[in-house]
Amino acid sequence: MGDLPLNATLPELLALASAHQAAGDSAAALAAYERALPLLTRAERAPDHARVLFQMAQLARMEGGVARAFALYDELLPLVAELGDHRAHGLAVAMRGQLTFMQGDQPAGIQAMIRGLEELRRSGAAEAEHLTCHTRFFSRRLPRAEFEQCVQAATADAELRRLLLATEGC
């Protein structure tokens, strides 16, 4: 996968970013997305702009760019809320919550993960089941009573509370 010329088209840049990402080269994928992002105006290509922001945030996380990942999620969240894309919003809230958790603010992180998970469940997103398991995995790093308080504070959804607090399952 060679570098594209400076006048590469948007489809070429997105294809290159995807190829680098599929090959496991996060840094190169991030660089290609960075070149593509200015070509995706929020007004004309808002859904594509949001997808690229999400991919960039995820890649920045993988590359250890914590501050950059937070900034990208913070740019993404109002955009997907404005678009009414509840799946993307819930996923971004949950992923930002994971990052918050990993940076040491475990209660705030787990609560954000739960709020994102709740939004994913309401929107019928396929990722909801997987993120339920992730949230339960992260919960093992908290004292049980603290996790229970976080669940109660983050959601009024009785079924989600039940799933998260169950002792069996993932």
ChimeraX commands (.cxc) that place a marker at each C-alpha (Angstrom):
marker #1 position 0.00,0.00,0.00 radius 0.5
marker #1 position 1.83,3.00,-1.24 radius 0.5
marker #1 position 1.14,6.57,-0.38 radius 0.5
marker #1 position -1.27,8.43,-2.58 radius 0.5
marker #1 position -0.35,11.65,-4.33 radius 0.5
marker #1 position -1.25,14.94,-2.69 radius 0.5
marker #1 position -4.17,15.35,-5.09 radius 0.5
marker #1 position -5.73,11.97,-4.18 radius 0.5
marker #1 position -9.50,11.87,-4.32 radius 0.5
marker #1 position -11.75,11.30,-1.34 radius 0.5
marker #1 position -12.65,7.74,-2.43 radius 0.5
marker #1 position -8.94,6.94,-2.84 radius 0.5
marker #1 position -8.13,8.28,0.63 radius 0.5
marker #1 position -10.99,6.38,2.26 radius 0.5
marker #1 position -10.01,3.18,0.49 radius 0.5
marker #1 position -6.41,3.62,1.58 radius 0.5
marker #1 position -7.46,4.27,5.18 radius 0.5
marker #1 position -9.64,1.15,5.18 radius 0.5
marker #1 position -6.88,-0.95,3.68 radius 0.5
marker #1 position -4.35,0.24,6.26 radius 0.5
marker #1 position -6.86,-0.38,9.03 radius 0.5
marker #1 position -7.59,-3.90,7.76 radius 0.5
marker #1 position -3.85,-4.58,7.61 radius 0.5
marker #1 position -3.46,-3.49,11.23 radius 0.5
marker #1 position -1.51,-0.33,10.48 radius 0.5
marker #1 position -3.37,2.11,12.73 radius 0.5
marker #1 position -0.93,4.98,12.28 radius 0.5
marker #1 position -1.13,4.86,8.47 radius 0.5
marker #1 position -4.93,4.52,8.58 radius 0.5
marker #1 position -5.16,7.52,10.88 radius 0.5
marker #1 position -2.96,9.56,8.54 radius 0.5
marker #1 position -5.15,8.70,5.55 radius 0.5
marker #1 position -8.33,9.60,7.47 radius 0.5
marker #1 position -6.71,12.90,8.47 radius 0.5
marker #1 position -6.23,13.72,4.81 radius 0.5
marker #1 position -9.82,12.71,4.01 radius 0.5
marker #1 position -11.57,14.58,6.82 radius 0.5
marker #1 position -11.23,18.13,5.36 radius 0.5
marker #1 position -12.85,16.85,2.15 radius 0.5
marker #1 position -15.94,15.76,4.10 radius 0.5
marker #1 position -17.78,18.95,4.90 radius 0.5
marker #1 position -20.16,18.65,7.83 radius 0.5
marker #1 position -22.91,20.40,5.91 radius 0.5
marker #1 position -22.83,18.25,2.77 radius 0.5
marker #1 position -21.42,14.92,4.00 radius 0.5
marker #1 position -22.28,14.85,7.72 radius 0.5
marker #1 position -22.81,11.04,8.00 radius 0.5
marker #1 position -19.49,10.35,6.26 radius 0.5
marker #1 position -17.80,13.02,8.37 radius 0.5
marker #1 position -19.15,11.29,11.49 radius 0.5
marker #1 position -17.93,7.85,10.37 radius 0.5
marker #1 position -14.44,9.19,9.75 radius 0.5
marker #1 position -14.38,10.97,13.12 radius 0.5
marker #1 position -15.38,7.71,14.84 radius 0.5
marker #1 position -12.70,5.72,13.04 radius 0.5
marker #1 position -10.11,8.37,13.85 radius 0.5
marker #1 position -11.11,8.36,17.54 radius 0.5
marker #1 position -10.82,4.58,17.70 radius 0.5
marker #1 position -7.46,4.61,15.94 radius 0.5
marker #1 position -6.15,7.41,18.15 radius 0.5
marker #1 position -7.10,5.27,21.18 radius 0.5
marker #1 position -5.18,2.31,19.75 radius 0.5
marker #1 position -2.16,4.51,19.05 radius 0.5
marker #1 position -2.15,5.87,22.61 radius 0.5
marker #1 position -3.37,9.32,21.59 radius 0.5
marker #1 position -5.71,9.72,24.56 radius 0.5
marker #1 position -6.18,13.49,24.40 radius 0.5
marker #1 position -6.72,13.30,20.67 radius 0.5
marker #1 position -9.25,10.47,21.02 radius 0.5
marker #1 position -11.21,12.49,23.61 radius 0.5
marker #1 position -11.18,15.53,21.30 radius 0.5
marker #1 position -12.42,13.44,18.36 radius 0.5
marker #1 position -15.22,11.86,20.42 radius 0.5
marker #1 position -16.15,15.34,21.67 radius 0.5
marker #1 position -16.42,16.56,18.09 radius 0.5
marker #1 position -18.33,13.46,17.03 radius 0.5
marker #1 position -20.98,13.36,19.78 radius 0.5
marker #1 position -22.87,16.57,18.93 radius 0.5
marker #1 position -22.69,15.74,15.22 radius 0.5
marker #1 position -24.30,12.31,15.56 radius 0.5
marker #1 position -26.85,13.72,18.02 radius 0.5
marker #1 position -27.74,16.39,15.45 radius 0.5
marker #1 position -28.05,13.67,12.79 radius 0.5
marker #1 position -30.37,11.67,15.05 radius 0.5
marker #1 position -28.11,8.63,14.70 radius 0.5
marker #1 position -28.77,6.95,18.04 radius 0.5
marker #1 position -26.66,3.91,17.21 radius 0.5
marker #1 position -23.59,6.02,16.44 radius 0.5
marker #1 position -24.23,8.28,19.42 radius 0.5
marker #1 position -24.62,5.36,21.83 radius 0.5
marker #1 position -21.51,3.68,20.48 radius 0.5
marker #1 position -19.46,6.88,20.78 radius 0.5
marker #1 position -20.70,7.51,24.34 radius 0.5
marker #1 position -19.77,3.94,25.30 radius 0.5
marker #1 position -16.34,4.08,23.65 radius 0.5
marker #1 position -15.57,7.45,25.24 radius 0.5
marker #1 position -16.69,5.93,28.54 radius 0.5
marker #1 position -14.24,3.05,28.11 radius 0.5
marker #1 position -11.46,5.56,27.54 radius 0.5
marker #1 position -12.52,7.54,30.63 radius 0.5
marker #1 position -12.52,4.32,32.65 radius 0.5
marker #1 position -9.06,3.34,31.40 radius 0.5
marker #1 position -7.74,6.80,32.27 radius 0.5
marker #1 position -8.67,6.25,35.91 radius 0.5
marker #1 position -12.13,7.73,36.40 radius 0.5
marker #1 position -13.80,4.36,36.73 radius 0.5
marker #1 position -17.23,5.45,38.06 radius 0.5
marker #1 position -17.68,8.13,35.36 radius 0.5
marker #1 position -16.40,5.75,32.70 radius 0.5
marker #1 position -18.68,2.86,33.64 radius 0.5
marker #1 position -21.69,5.18,33.88 radius 0.5
marker #1 position -20.98,6.55,30.40 radius 0.5
marker #1 position -20.60,3.01,29.09 radius 0.5
marker #1 position -24.00,2.14,30.58 radius 0.5
marker #1 position -25.66,5.26,29.12 radius 0.5
marker #1 position -24.21,4.41,25.71 radius 0.5
marker #1 position -25.32,0.82,26.07 radius 0.5
marker #1 position -28.83,1.95,26.99 radius 0.5
marker #1 position -29.00,4.09,23.85 radius 0.5
marker #1 position -27.73,1.19,21.72 radius 0.5
marker #1 position -30.39,-1.12,23.16 radius 0.5
marker #1 position -33.16,1.44,22.52 radius 0.5
marker #1 position -32.02,1.80,18.91 radius 0.5
marker #1 position -31.88,-1.97,18.38 radius 0.5
marker #1 position -28.16,-1.87,17.55 radius 0.5
marker #1 position -26.45,-5.19,17.03 radius 0.5
marker #1 position -23.50,-4.03,19.17 radius 0.5
marker #1 position -25.63,-3.86,22.33 radius 0.5
marker #1 position -25.13,-7.48,23.37 radius 0.5
marker #1 position -21.38,-7.32,22.83 radius 0.5
marker #1 position -21.10,-4.06,24.78 radius 0.5
marker #1 position -23.14,-5.55,27.61 radius 0.5
marker #1 position -20.39,-8.14,27.99 radius 0.5
marker #1 position -17.70,-5.46,27.75 radius 0.5
marker #1 position -19.40,-3.39,30.44 radius 0.5
marker #1 position -19.68,-6.40,32.73 radius 0.5
marker #1 position -16.00,-7.16,32.10 radius 0.5
marker #1 position -15.01,-3.60,33.06 radius 0.5
marker #1 position -17.25,-3.82,36.13 radius 0.5
marker #1 position -15.01,-6.51,37.60 radius 0.5
marker #1 position -12.42,-3.80,38.26 radius 0.5
marker #1 position -14.79,-2.05,40.66 radius 0.5
marker #1 position -16.04,-3.18,44.06 radius 0.5
marker #1 position -19.46,-4.78,43.54 radius 0.5
marker #1 position -21.30,-2.18,45.63 radius 0.5
marker #1 position -19.73,0.66,43.63 radius 0.5
marker #1 position -20.71,-0.97,40.33 radius 0.5
marker #1 position -24.29,-1.41,41.59 radius 0.5
marker #1 position -24.41,2.30,42.48 radius 0.5
marker #1 position -23.11,3.19,39.02 radius 0.5
marker #1 position -25.77,1.04,37.35 radius 0.5
marker #1 position -28.52,2.63,39.44 radius 0.5
marker #1 position -27.24,6.13,38.68 radius 0.5
marker #1 position -26.75,5.57,34.94 radius 0.5
marker #1 position -29.98,3.86,33.87 radius 0.5
marker #1 position -33.60,3.49,34.88 radius 0.5
marker #1 position -34.00,0.61,32.40 radius 0.5
marker #1 position -34.93,-2.33,34.67 radius 0.5
marker #1 position -33.98,-4.96,32.08 radius 0.5
marker #1 position -30.58,-3.40,31.47 radius 0.5
marker #1 position -30.01,-3.21,35.22 radius 0.5
marker #1 position -30.91,-6.88,35.51 radius 0.5
marker #1 position -28.53,-7.85,32.69 radius 0.5
marker #1 position -25.66,-5.86,34.09 radius 0.5
marker #1 position -26.09,-7.00,37.67 radius 0.5
marker #1 position -26.71,-10.68,36.90 radius 0.5
marker #1 position -24.09,-13.02,38.31 radius 0.5
marker #1 position -24.27,-15.42,35.37 radius 0.5
marker #1 position -23.42,-14.74,31.74 radius 0.5
marker #1 position -20.45,-13.06,30.12 radius 0.5
marker link #1:1,2 radius 0.2
marker link #1:2,3 radius 0.2
marker link #1:3,4 radius 0.2
marker link #1:4,5 radius 0.2
marker link #1:5,6 radius 0.2
marker link #1:6,7 radius 0.2
marker link #1:7,8 radius 0.2
marker link #1:8,9 radius 0.2
marker link #1:9,10 radius 0.2
marker link #1:10,11 radius 0.2
marker link #1:11,12 radius 0.2
marker link #1:12,13 radius 0.2
marker link #1:13,14 radius 0.2
marker link #1:14,15 radius 0.2
marker link #1:15,16 radius 0.2
marker link #1:16,17 radius 0.2
marker link #1:17,18 radius 0.2
marker link #1:18,19 radius 0.2
marker link #1:19,20 radius 0.2
marker link #1:20,21 radius 0.2
marker link #1:21,22 radius 0.2
marker link #1:22,23 radius 0.2
marker link #1:23,24 radius 0.2
marker link #1:24,25 radius 0.2
marker link #1:25,26 radius 0.2
marker link #1:26,27 radius 0.2
marker link #1:27,28 radius 0.2
marker link #1:28,29 radius 0.2
marker link #1:29,30 radius 0.2
marker link #1:30,31 radius 0.2
marker link #1:31,32 radius 0.2
marker link #1:32,33 radius 0.2
marker link #1:33,34 radius 0.2
marker link #1:34,35 radius 0.2
marker link #1:35,36 radius 0.2
marker link #1:36,37 radius 0.2
marker link #1:37,38 radius 0.2
marker link #1:38,39 radius 0.2
marker link #1:39,40 radius 0.2
marker link #1:40,41 radius 0.2
marker link #1:41,42 radius 0.2
marker link #1:42,43 radius 0.2
marker link #1:43,44 radius 0.2
marker link #1:44,45 radius 0.2
marker link #1:45,46 radius 0.2
marker link #1:46,47 radius 0.2
marker link #1:47,48 radius 0.2
marker link #1:48,49 radius 0.2
marker link #1:49,50 radius 0.2
marker link #1:50,51 radius 0.2
marker link #1:51,52 radius 0.2
marker link #1:52,53 radius 0.2
marker link #1:53,54 radius 0.2
marker link #1:54,55 radius 0.2
marker link #1:55,56 radius 0.2
marker link #1:56,57 radius 0.2
marker link #1:57,58 radius 0.2
marker link #1:58,59 radius 0.2
marker link #1:59,60 radius 0.2
marker link #1:60,61 radius 0.2
marker link #1:61,62 radius 0.2
marker link #1:62,63 radius 0.2
marker link #1:63,64 radius 0.2
marker link #1:64,65 radius 0.2
marker link #1:65,66 radius 0.2
marker link #1:66,67 radius 0.2
marker link #1:67,68 radius 0.2
marker link #1:68,69 radius 0.2
marker link #1:69,70 radius 0.2
marker link #1:70,71 radius 0.2
marker link #1:71,72 radius 0.2
marker link #1:72,73 radius 0.2
marker link #1:73,74 radius 0.2
marker link #1:74,75 radius 0.2
marker link #1:75,76 radius 0.2
marker link #1:76,77 radius 0.2
marker link #1:77,78 radius 0.2
marker link #1:78,79 radius 0.2
marker link #1:79,80 radius 0.2
marker link #1:80,81 radius 0.2
marker link #1:81,82 radius 0.2
marker link #1:82,83 radius 0.2
marker link #1:83,84 radius 0.2
marker link #1:84,85 radius 0.2
marker link #1:85,86 radius 0.2
marker link #1:86,87 radius 0.2
marker link #1:87,88 radius 0.2
marker link #1:88,89 radius 0.2
marker link #1:89,90 radius 0.2
marker link #1:90,91 radius 0.2
marker link #1:91,92 radius 0.2
marker link #1:92,93 radius 0.2
marker link #1:93,94 radius 0.2
marker link #1:94,95 radius 0.2
marker link #1:95,96 radius 0.2
marker link #1:96,97 radius 0.2
marker link #1:97,98 radius 0.2
marker link #1:98,99 radius 0.2
marker link #1:99,100 radius 0.2
marker link #1:100,101 radius 0.2
marker link #1:101,102 radius 0.2
marker link #1:102,103 radius 0.2
marker link #1:103,104 radius 0.2
marker link #1:104,105 radius 0.2
marker link #1:105,106 radius 0.2
marker link #1:106,107 radius 0.2
marker link #1:107,108 radius 0.2
marker link #1:108,109 radius 0.2
marker link #1:109,110 radius 0.2
marker link #1:110,111 radius 0.2
marker link #1:111,112 radius 0.2
marker link #1:112,113 radius 0.2
marker link #1:113,114 radius 0.2
marker link #1:114,115 radius 0.2
marker link #1:115,116 radius 0.2
marker link #1:116,117 radius 0.2
marker link #1:117,118 radius 0.2
marker link #1:118,119 radius 0.2
marker link #1:119,120 radius 0.2
marker link #1:120,121 radius 0.2
marker link #1:121,122 radius 0.2
marker link #1:122,123 radius 0.2
marker link #1:123,124 radius 0.2
marker link #1:124,125 radius 0.2
marker link #1:125,126 radius 0.2
marker link #1:126,127 radius 0.2
marker link #1:127,128 radius 0.2
marker link #1:128,129 radius 0.2
marker link #1:129,130 radius 0.2
marker link #1:130,131 radius 0.2
marker link #1:131,132 radius 0.2
marker link #1:132,133 radius 0.2
marker link #1:133,134 radius 0.2
marker link #1:134,135 radius 0.2
marker link #1:135,136 radius 0.2
marker link #1:136,137 radius 0.2
marker link #1:137,138 radius 0.2
marker link #1:138,139 radius 0.2
marker link #1:139,140 radius 0.2
marker link #1:140,141 radius 0.2
marker link #1:141,142 radius 0.2
marker link #1:142,143 radius 0.2
marker link #1:143,144 radius 0.2
marker link #1:144,145 radius 0.2
marker link #1:145,146 radius 0.2
marker link #1:146,147 radius 0.2
marker link #1:147,148 radius 0.2
marker link #1:148,149 radius 0.2
marker link #1:149,150 radius 0.2
marker link #1:150,151 radius 0.2
marker link #1:151,152 radius 0.2
marker link #1:152,153 radius 0.2
marker link #1:153,154 radius 0.2
marker link #1:154,155 radius 0.2
marker link #1:155,156 radius 0.2
marker link #1:156,157 radius 0.2
marker link #1:157,158 radius 0.2
marker link #1:158,159 radius 0.2
marker link #1:159,160 radius 0.2
marker link #1:160,161 radius 0.2
marker link #1:161,162 radius 0.2
marker link #1:162,163 radius 0.2
marker link #1:163,164 radius 0.2
marker link #1:164,165 radius 0.2
marker link #1:165,166 radius 0.2
marker link #1:166,167 radius 0.2
marker link #1:167,168 radius 0.2
marker link #1:168,169 radius 0.2
marker link #1:169,170 radius 0.2
view
